[in-house]
Amino acid sequence: MAIAAMWEARTESGDGAALAAWVHEVALPVVTGAPGLERIEVFAAPDAPDGDRVVVIALWTGPPVALPEPPAALVARPPHTWNFERLSIGP
């Protein structure tokens, strides 16, 4: 069974680069190399109406490993996380 683990955090406008840097330098090394990790991608939504957002989507073939909590100074609220089970793959 494939699982997509999604992590989304919001920061104040203009602070997205600092949050993205923390994700790359601190959070990703925690899960990189974990058993069952197939792929991990990082996305940014700068200048969203309510602040910058960073999204991490990791595809797993086993139980997902959670990303660490970011420093409170980098986020406007605690990150949201969801796990999704793959139902199908399209073209």
C-alpha positions as CSV (number, residue, x, y, z in Angstrom):
1,M,0.0,0.0,0.0
2,A,1.3,3.4,-0.9
3,I,0.9,6.3,1.4
4,A,1.3,10.0,0.6
5,A,2.2,11.9,3.8
6,M,1.5,15.6,3.4
7,W,2.9,18.3,5.7
8,E,1.8,21.9,5.3
9,A,3.0,25.0,7.3
10,R,2.1,28.6,7.0
11,T,4.4,31.5,8.0
12,E,4.0,35.3,7.8
13,S,4.2,36.8,4.3
14,G,7.8,37.1,3.2
15,D,9.1,34.5,5.6
16,G,8.6,31.5,3.4
17,A,12.2,31.3,2.3
18,A,13.3,30.8,5.9
19,L,10.8,28.1,6.5
20,A,11.8,26.3,3.2
21,A,15.4,26.5,4.3
22,W,14.6,24.9,7.6
23,V,12.7,22.1,5.8
24,H,15.7,21.4,3.6
25,E,18.4,21.7,6.2
26,V,16.7,20.2,9.3
27,A,13.4,18.3,8.5
28,L,14.3,16.4,5.3
29,P,17.5,14.8,6.8
30,V,15.3,13.3,9.5
31,V,13.3,11.3,7.0
32,T,15.8,10.8,4.1
33,G,16.9,7.2,4.1
34,A,14.1,6.0,6.3
35,P,12.7,2.5,5.3
36,G,9.9,2.7,2.8
37,L,10.5,6.3,1.6
38,E,10.1,6.3,-2.2
39,R,10.1,10.1,-2.9
40,I,9.8,13.4,-1.2
41,E,8.9,16.8,-2.8
42,V,8.8,20.3,-1.4
43,F,6.5,23.0,-2.7
44,A,6.1,26.7,-1.9
45,A,3.2,29.1,-2.1
46,P,4.7,32.5,-1.6
47,D,2.5,35.5,-1.3
48,A,-0.7,33.4,-0.5
49,P,-3.4,35.7,0.9
50,D,-2.8,34.7,4.5
51,G,1.0,34.2,4.4
52,D,3.6,32.0,2.7
53,R,3.1,28.2,2.8
54,V,5.5,25.3,2.4
55,V,4.2,21.9,1.6
56,V,6.1,18.6,1.8
57,I,4.7,15.5,0.2
58,A,6.4,12.2,0.9
59,L,5.5,8.9,-0.8
60,W,5.9,5.8,1.4
61,T,5.5,2.1,1.0
62,G,5.4,1.6,4.7
63,P,4.5,3.6,7.8
64,P,5.4,7.3,7.3
65,V,8.1,9.0,9.4
66,A,6.9,12.3,10.7
67,L,8.8,15.5,10.1
68,P,10.0,17.3,13.2
69,E,8.1,20.3,14.6
70,P,9.5,23.6,13.2
71,P,10.7,26.4,15.5
72,A,7.7,28.4,16.6
73,A,9.3,31.6,15.3
74,L,9.1,30.2,11.7
75,V,5.4,29.4,11.6
76,A,2.2,31.3,12.1
77,R,0.4,28.2,13.4
78,P,1.3,24.5,14.0
79,P,1.8,22.5,10.8
80,H,-1.1,20.5,9.4
81,T,-0.4,16.9,8.5
82,W,-2.4,14.3,6.6
83,N,-1.8,10.7,5.4
84,F,-3.5,9.6,2.2
85,E,-3.7,6.1,0.8
86,R,-3.2,5.8,-3.0
87,L,-6.4,4.7,-4.7
88,S,-5.2,4.9,-8.4
89,I,-2.6,6.3,-10.7
90,G,-3.5,8.2,-13.8
91,P,-1.6,9.2,-16.9
